[in-house]
Amino acid sequence: MAEQPLQLTPRVVSATYWTPRRGGLQALVLVVVSAAFLGLGLWQAWTDAPTYDEPTYIAAGVVAVTAHDVTFDEEHPALGKALAALPVLLAHPVVPTGYRYMNEHQYSELFTQAQLRAGKLRMVMLLSRLVPLLEAVAVGAVIFRLGCSLFGRRAGLLAAVLWLADPLTLGLAHVDGIDIPMALATVLLAWAFLGVLRQPTRLRLAVVGMACGGVSLANEDGLGMAAVVAVVVVAAGWRIAGWRAIGRLIPVGGAAWATVAVSYAVFDPASLLPYVVVPAPFVHGLQYLLTYDTRPSTGYLLGMSWTGGRWWYWPLSMAVKVPWATLAILVGGSVACIRLTEPVRRQAMVAVALPAAVLAVELLQVKRDIGVRYVLPILALWCILASPIAERVADLRMPSAEDPMSPPAPRQPEPARAKGRVAVCLLVALPGVALVQTVRSAPNSLAWVDPGLGPSYQVASNSSLDWGQDFYVLRRWATVHRAFVASFGLDLTVADIPGARPLLVHHGSQLVSVDPRSIRGWVAVSASVLTAGGYPQLGWLRAYCPVGRLDGTILLYRFSEGAEEGPAPITPAGLCPRGAASSMLNGR
């Protein structure tokens, strides 16, 4: 028997299913927003230099595709990297030999330098970023479908626009990483989970299993989410089937295992042996990540610096990196879930809120506060949970006319209609503001922070601001000015900038700063080097005011008489007065 749509009272939310005929306008708006998102993303994918992790991911993906070896990269799972590397083959990249005799950092540096010398680096980077860009648009499409299915077509459109009209999403979507694939796998799991909650057929159970395997292949955090989903699927059928509900684990677990095994077998058949149950590289990679993510690192946010993990880092980072207009809808829209009818509220809480809660708990265990990008899957689910406000506001504006057979609703009093008009205006204006901010953030979306917080380099750091994406700009500027340089990156260094001089030099086994008193002329430093880069040797430079910035992430200093090494503040100084040279905060 076909499943019936959920019936909600007109004053709460109308949650009829979306169909192409009834949702054509919303789908058209989504297509336009998605096209604009892709255009802005392609622009930045071409202009931005390789970020911190991208060379390793691209090299690992190319090796997996060409040499059928997924053991090169210590960080697993490997599926997302291999998929992103497929378009790279169109550029015929230079693939150096000898990867078996190098660690991943040595080989990725060799790989990047080979593309740079061959003049292919920009094209390789662009092609590697096509897959995450398309994945980000796919996240918006799945969010739209989930919102329509749960709450209504207006809610679905609002959820998708909240996701796409965000500089944070745009900044991370044009970077080859693991965050966008994890967001896509998460929303696909929520969609499949919702289908099982409504009608637990064997086919839908198998689809949930495939989604569990997919989210496990996207990120190690997906394992915990997949386990919780499997337990809830069994618990949901316990009241009806009792012990027989445990049988649901067979299609779920079998499909999850097959998804993981097949994905490794496609790129590296040898990886399935000798561990037939779970691919050995998958196990070893997860062990590496569990060790790596629990290793404390330097964190920086809003002028505060610390070592290790802080729970408040994640909500404060969202307040810095997500447009305040979007946050207002996310917070206010979540309250609208209270007005949902009980069946819809229960399904939304289990299928959407529960995976988000599991991810949040796992996130709190991470001791590496290096960027808000880890929150991206939670943000995608939050957009769905906040979307019922669109239906609620529409019902305030005018009674629902979804059912032509229902009797006409009584005319609303004028104050109520005025209240509805104000609510509709706000609901249109807030996403509009976020959309304008997203467009204006290009071509530096990765470095965007909410306006009014001060210079971005004093507010955020690492992948929330400066991930090495402005190396091309730094290279052009520093070559002309023959500057002292310290860049935040992995495989493109000062040695790749003609005429530049390193600000950090090796003294035996230690990395030390050039004597500040010997510095004359220009200095260019990536902002994250001074905040969360882990270079205390350059702390003295935070006491001097920069004379300018390049794309918001590269700080420029100019010294005519050398500098002095003294007590270093936590926060880099504000910009110097126009036309002045770099000077210390005490007025020197």
C-alpha positions in Angstrom: 0.0 0.0 0.0 1.4 3.4 -0.9 2.5 5.6 1.9 0.2 8.6 2.5 1.5 12.1 2.9 1.7 13.5 6.4 -1.4 15.6 7.3 -0.7 18.8 9.2 -3.0 21.5 10.4 -2.9 24.7 8.2 -1.8 26.9 11.1 1.3 24.8 11.8 3.0 23.6 8.6 1.7 22.2 5.3 3.9 19.2 4.4 2.6 17.8 1.2 5.2 16.2 -1.0 7.0 18.1 -3.7 6.2 17.3 -7.3 7.7 18.8 -10.4 4.3 20.3 -11.3 3.7 22.0 -8.0 7.3 22.8 -7.2 8.5 24.1 -10.6 9.0 27.7 -9.4 11.1 26.6 -6.4 13.1 24.3 -8.6 13.8 27.1 -11.0 15.0 29.4 -8.2 17.3 26.6 -6.9 18.8 26.1 -10.4 19.5 29.8 -10.7 21.2 29.9 -7.3 23.1 26.7 -8.0 24.4 28.1 -11.3 25.6 31.3 -9.6 27.3 29.2 -6.9 29.1 27.1 -9.5 30.2 30.2 -11.4 31.7 31.9 -8.3 33.3 28.6 -7.3 34.9 28.0 -10.7 36.3 31.5 -10.6 38.0 30.9 -7.3 39.0 27.4 -8.2 41.1 28.9 -11.0 42.6 31.8 -9.1 43.4 30.2 -5.7 46.7 28.5 -5.1 46.9 25.0 -3.6 45.7 25.0 0.0 47.4 23.1 2.9 46.0 19.6 2.3 45.2 19.7 -1.4 48.6 18.6 -2.8 48.6 15.5 -0.7 45.0 14.7 -1.6 45.5 15.2 -5.3 48.7 13.2 -5.4 47.1 10.4 -3.4 44.1 10.4 -5.7 46.2 10.3 -8.9 48.3 7.4 -7.5 45.1 5.5 -6.6 43.7 6.0 -10.1 46.8 5.4 -12.1 48.8 2.9 -10.0 45.8 1.3 -8.3 47.4 1.8 -4.9 45.5 3.4 -2.0 48.2 2.8 0.6 50.2 5.9 -0.3 48.1 8.3 1.8 48.0 7.6 5.6 44.7 9.3 5.9 41.7 7.2 5.0 39.1 6.7 3.6 40.4 7.2 0.1 37.2 7.3 -2.0 36.7 11.1 -2.1 40.3 11.7 -3.1 40.2 9.2 -5.9 37.0 10.6 -7.3 38.3 14.1 -7.3 41.4 12.9 -9.1 39.5 11.5 -12.1 39.1 14.9 -13.9 42.8 15.6 -13.2 43.7 12.9 -15.7 42.3 15.2 -18.5 45.3 17.5 -17.9 47.8 14.7 -18.3 49.6 15.6 -15.1 53.2 14.8 -14.5 53.3 11.8 -12.2 56.8 11.4 -10.7 58.0 7.9 -9.9 59.2 6.7 -6.5 56.2 7.3 -4.4 56.8 3.9 -2.7 60.1 5.2 -1.3 58.7 8.5 0.1 56.3 9.6 2.7 53.1 11.4 1.6 54.5 14.9 2.3 57.7 14.3 0.4 55.9 12.9 -2.6 53.1 15.5 -2.7 55.8 18.2 -2.7 57.5 16.5 -5.6 54.2 16.2 -7.4 53.3 19.8 -6.9 56.7 21.1 -8.0 56.5 18.9 -11.1 53.1 20.5 -12.1 54.5 23.9 -11.4 57.6 23.4 -13.7 55.4 21.9 -16.4 53.0 24.9 -16.3 50.1 22.6 -15.4 49.5 23.5 -11.8 46.6 25.8 -12.3 44.7 23.4 -14.6 45.4 20.5 -12.3 44.0 22.4 -9.3 40.9 23.5 -11.3 40.1 20.0 -12.4 40.6 18.5 -9.0 38.1 21.1 -7.6 35.3 20.3 -10.0 34.1 17.3 -8.1 33.8 19.0 -4.7 32.0 21.9 -6.4 29.5 19.6 -8.0 29.2 17.7 -4.6 28.3 21.0 -2.9 25.5 21.7 -5.4 24.3 18.1 -4.9 24.1 18.8 -1.2 21.8 21.7 -1.9 19.6 19.5 -4.1 19.3 16.8 -1.5 18.6 19.4 1.2 15.9 20.8 -1.1 14.3 17.3 -1.5 14.5 16.5 2.2 12.9 19.9 3.2 10.1 19.4 0.6 9.5 15.9 1.8 9.4 16.7 5.5 7.9 20.2 5.6 6.9 21.6 2.2 8.3 23.1 -1.0 8.9 26.5 0.5 10.8 25.0 3.3 12.9 22.9 0.9 13.8 26.0 -1.1 14.8 28.0 2.0 17.0 25.1 3.3 18.8 24.9 -0.1 19.3 28.6 -0.3 20.7 28.8 3.2 23.3 26.2 2.3 24.3 27.7 -1.1 24.1 31.4 0.0 26.9 31.1 2.4 30.6 32.2 2.0 31.7 29.4 4.2 30.1 26.8 1.9 31.5 28.5 -1.2 34.9 28.9 0.3 35.2 25.2 1.1 33.4 23.9 -1.9 36.1 25.1 -4.4 38.8 23.3 -2.4 39.6 19.6 -2.8 39.0 18.2 0.7 37.0 15.8 2.8 34.5 18.3 4.2 32.1 18.6 1.2 32.1 14.9 0.5 31.2 14.3 4.2 28.4 16.8 4.0 27.0 15.1 0.9 27.2 11.6 2.5 25.6 12.9 5.6 22.5 14.4 3.9 22.2 11.3 1.7 22.1 9.2 4.9 19.5 11.4 6.4 17.3 11.1 3.3 17.7 7.3 3.2 17.0 7.1 6.9 13.8 9.1 6.5 12.6 6.6 3.9 13.1 3.7 6.2 11.3 5.4 9.1 8.3 5.9 6.8 8.3 2.5 5.0 11.0 -0.1 6.1 11.1 -2.2 2.9 14.1 -4.5 2.2 15.1 -2.2 -0.6 15.0 0.9 1.6 17.0 -0.9 4.3 19.6 -1.8 1.7 19.7 1.9 0.6 20.3 2.9 4.2 23.1 0.4 4.4 24.7 1.9 1.2 24.4 5.3 2.8 26.0 4.1 6.0 28.9 2.7 3.9 29.1 6.0 2.0 29.3 8.1 5.1 31.9 5.8 6.6 34.0 6.2 3.4 33.7 10.0 3.6 35.1 10.5 7.1 36.0 8.5 10.2 33.2 10.4 12.0 30.8 8.6 9.7 31.4 5.3 11.5 29.7 6.5 14.7 26.8 8.0 12.8 26.3 4.8 10.8 26.3 2.7 14.0 23.6 4.9 15.6 21.4 4.8 12.5 21.6 1.0 12.4 20.6 0.8 16.1 17.7 3.2 15.5 16.5 1.2 12.5 16.3 -1.9 14.6 14.7 -0.1 17.5 12.0 1.4 15.2 10.8 -2.1 14.3 11.1 -3.6 17.7 7.5 -2.7 18.8 6.0 -4.5 15.8 8.5 -7.3 15.1 10.2 -7.8 18.5 13.4 -9.9 18.2 12.8 -10.3 14.4 13.7 -6.6 14.0 17.3 -7.6 14.5 17.1 -9.1 11.0 17.0 -5.6 9.6 20.8 -5.5 10.3 21.3 -8.0 7.6 20.4 -5.8 4.6 21.8 -2.7 6.3 25.1 -4.3 7.4 25.5 -6.2 4.1 25.0 -3.2 1.9 27.3 -1.1 4.1 30.1 -3.7 3.9 29.6 -4.1 0.2 29.8 -0.4 -0.4 33.1 -0.1 1.5 34.6 -3.2 -0.1 33.6 -2.4 -3.7 34.9 1.2 -3.4 38.3 -0.1 -2.4 38.3 -3.0 -4.9 37.6 -0.6 -7.8 40.7 1.4 -7.2 43.0 -1.1 -5.5 41.8 -4.8 -5.6 44.8 -5.9 -3.6 43.6 -3.8 -0.6 40.9 -6.4 0.1 43.5 -9.0 1.0 44.3 -10.5 3.5 41.5 -8.8 5.3 38.4 -9.8 3.5 36.0 -8.4 6.1 37.4 -4.9 6.1 40.1 -3.5 3.7 43.4 -3.2 5.6 44.2 0.4 4.3 40.8 1.4 5.7 41.6 0.1 9.2 45.2 1.5 9.2 44.0 4.9 7.9 41.3 5.2 10.7 43.9 4.3 13.3 46.1 7.1 12.0 43.3 9.6 12.1 42.2 8.6 15.6 45.8 9.3 16.7 46.2 12.5 14.6 42.9 14.1 15.6 43.6 13.6 19.3 47.0 15.4 19.0 46.6 18.9 20.5 47.3 21.8 18.2 47.4 25.6 18.5 44.0 27.3 18.2 43.2 30.9 17.6 39.9 32.8 17.5 38.8 36.4 18.3 42.1 37.3 19.8 42.3 34.2 22.0 45.1 31.6 21.6 45.2 28.1 23.2 46.5 24.6 22.8 44.1 21.6 22.5 40.4 21.6 22.0 37.7 24.0 23.4 34.0 23.2 23.1 33.1 26.9 22.6 35.4 27.1 19.5 32.8 25.6 17.3 29.7 27.9 18.1 31.9 31.0 18.2 33.5 30.0 14.9 30.1 29.7 13.3 29.2 33.2 14.6 32.4 34.5 12.8 32.1 32.6 9.5 28.4 32.1 8.9 26.4 35.3 7.9 24.5 36.6 10.8 21.4 36.8 8.6 21.7 33.0 8.1 22.3 32.4 11.8 19.1 34.4 12.6 17.1 32.0 10.4 18.8 28.9 11.7 18.1 29.8 15.3 14.6 31.2 14.7 13.7 28.4 12.3 14.7 25.7 14.8 12.1 27.0 17.2 9.5 26.5 14.4 10.0 22.8 14.8 8.1 23.0 18.1 4.9 23.9 16.1 5.2 20.8 13.9 2.7 18.0 14.3 4.0 15.1 16.3 4.6 12.7 13.4 6.6 15.2 11.4 8.5 16.4 14.4 9.4 12.9 15.4 10.7 12.1 11.9 12.6 15.3 11.6 14.2 14.7 15.0 15.2 11.2 14.3 16.2 11.4 10.6 17.9 14.9 10.7 18.6 16.1 14.3 19.9 12.7 15.6 22.8 12.5 13.0 23.6 16.1 13.6 23.8 15.4 17.4 26.0 12.4 16.9 28.4 14.5 14.7 28.4 17.3 17.3 29.4 14.8 20.1 32.2 13.4 17.9 33.3 16.9 17.1 33.8 17.7 20.8 36.4 14.9 21.0 38.6 16.6 18.4 41.6 18.4 19.9 42.5 20.3 16.7 40.7 23.6 16.6 42.0 24.4 13.1 38.9 25.6 11.3 35.1 25.6 11.3 35.1 23.3 8.2 34.5 20.3 10.5 31.0 21.7 11.2 29.9 21.7 7.6 27.8 18.5 7.7 26.1 19.8 10.9 25.3 23.1 9.1 23.7 21.2 6.2 21.4 19.3 8.5 20.7 22.5 10.5 19.5 24.2 7.3 16.9 21.5 7.0 15.8 21.7 10.6 15.3 25.5 10.4 13.4 25.4 7.1 9.8 24.9 8.6 9.8 28.6 9.4 9.2 29.2 5.7 5.9 27.3 5.9 5.0 28.9 9.2 5.5 32.4 7.8 3.5 31.5 4.6 0.6 30.4 6.8 0.8 33.7 8.7 0.6 35.6 5.4 -2.4 33.7 4.1 -4.2 30.5 4.9 -3.0 27.4 3.1 -4.8 26.5 -0.1 -3.1 23.2 -0.7 -6.4 21.3 -0.7 -9.0 22.8 -3.1 -11.7 20.6 -1.5 -11.2 22.2 1.9 -13.6 25.0 3.0 -12.3 28.5 2.7 -10.5 29.8 5.7 -11.9 32.8 7.6 -10.4 36.1 6.7 -7.6 37.1 8.9 -7.8 40.4 10.9 -5.7 43.3 9.6 -3.1 43.2 12.5 -2.5 39.5 11.8 -2.1 40.1 8.0 0.3 43.0 8.7 2.3 40.7 11.0 2.4 38.1 8.2 3.6 40.7 5.6 6.4 41.7 7.9 7.4 38.1 8.5 7.4 37.4 4.8 9.6 40.4 4.1 12.1 39.4 6.8 12.2 35.8 5.5 13.0 37.1 2.0 15.4 39.8 3.1 17.6 37.7 5.4 18.5 35.1 2.8 18.9 37.9 0.3 21.4 39.6 2.5 23.3 36.3 2.9 23.3 35.9 -0.9 24.7 39.4 -1.5 27.4 38.7 1.1 28.3 35.4 -0.6 28.6 37.1 -4.0 30.7 40.0 -2.5 33.0 37.5 -0.7 34.3 36.3 -4.1 37.1 35.8 -5.0 38.2 35.5 -1.4 35.3 33.5 0.1 37.6 31.3 2.1 38.9 34.3 4.0 35.5 36.0 4.6 34.3 36.8 8.1 31.2 38.6 9.3 31.5 42.4 8.9 32.0 44.5 12.0 34.4 42.1 13.8 37.5 44.0 12.8 40.4 42.9 10.6 39.9 39.3 9.6 43.4 38.3 10.5 42.7 39.3 14.1 39.5 37.2 14.2 40.1 33.9 12.5 43.0 31.7 11.4 44.0 28.5 9.6 41.4 27.0 7.3 38.8 29.6 8.5 40.9 32.3 6.9 44.3 31.5 5.5 45.0 28.0 4.2 47.7 29.0 1.7 45.2 29.9 -1.1 46.8 33.3 -1.7 50.3 32.0 -2.5 50.0 33.1 -6.2 49.3 36.6 -5.1 52.1 36.5 -2.6 54.5 35.2 -5.2 53.8 38.0 -7.6 54.1 40.7 -5.0 57.2 39.3 -3.2 59.1 38.7 -6.4 58.8 42.4 -7.3 59.6 43.7 -3.7 62.3 41.1 -2.9 60.6 40.6 0.5 61.3 38.5 3.5 58.6 35.8 3.4 57.0 33.3 5.7 54.1 31.5 4.1 51.5 29.1 5.5 51.5 26.2 3.2 52.8 22.7 2.7 54.3 22.2 -0.7 54.8 25.7 -2.2 57.5 27.5 -0.2 59.7 30.6 -0.2 62.0 28.7 -2.6 59.3 29.0 -5.2 59.3 32.8 -5.1 62.2 34.3 -7.2 64.2 36.9 -5.2 62.4 36.3 -1.9 64.2 35.7 1.3 63.1 33.3 4.0 62.0 34.8 7.3 62.5 31.4 9.0 65.8 29.5 8.6 67.1 26.2 9.8 69.8 26.4 12.5 70.8 22.8 12.9 67.7 20.8 13.6 65.8 23.9 14.8 63.8 26.5 12.8 64.6 30.0 13.9 63.7 33.5 12.9 66.1 35.8 11.0 67.6 38.3 13.4 64.9 41.1 13.4 67.7 43.8 13.6 69.0 42.7 10.2 65.7 43.1 8.4 65.5 46.0 6.0 62.7 46.5 3.5 59.6 44.5 3.0 58.2 41.5 5.0 55.2 39.4 3.9 53.7 36.9 6.3 50.7 34.7 6.0 48.3 35.6 8.9 48.1 32.1 10.2 51.8 31.9 10.7 51.4 34.6 13.4 48.3 33.1 15.0 47.7 29.4 14.7 50.7 28.3 12.6 52.7 27.1 15.5 55.7 29.4 14.8 56.5 31.1 18.2 59.8 32.3 16.6 57.9 35.0 14.8 55.9 36.2 17.8 57.9 39.4 17.9 56.3 40.4 14.6 52.8 40.6 16.2 54.0 43.7 18.1 54.3 45.6 14.8 51.5 47.0 12.8 51.2 45.8 9.2 51.2 48.5 6.5 48.8 46.5 4.2 47.3 43.2 3.3 47.0 41.0 0.3 43.5 39.5 -0.1 43.0 39.7 3.6 45.4 36.9 4.5 49.0 38.1 3.7 50.2 40.8 6.1 52.8 43.3 4.7 55.4 45.0 6.9 58.0 47.6 6.0 61.1 48.3 8.1 63.6 51.0 7.4 65.8 50.6 10.5 65.4 47.0 11.4 63.1 45.6 14.2 63.5 44.7 17.8 62.6 41.4 19.4 60.5 41.9 22.5 57.4 40.7 24.3 54.9 39.4 21.8 51.1 40.0 22.2 48.7 37.3 21.4 46.9 39.2 18.7 48.6 40.8 15.7 48.5 44.5 15.7 46.0 46.5 13.7 46.9 48.2 10.5 49.4 51.2 10.6 48.1 54.7 9.7 48.1 55.3 6.0 51.6 56.0 4.7 53.4 55.0 7.9 56.1 52.3 8.3 55.6 49.4 10.5 56.0 50.4 14.2 55.6 48.8 17.6 52.4 49.2 19.5 54.1 51.4 22.1 54.5 54.1 19.4 58.1 53.5 18.4 
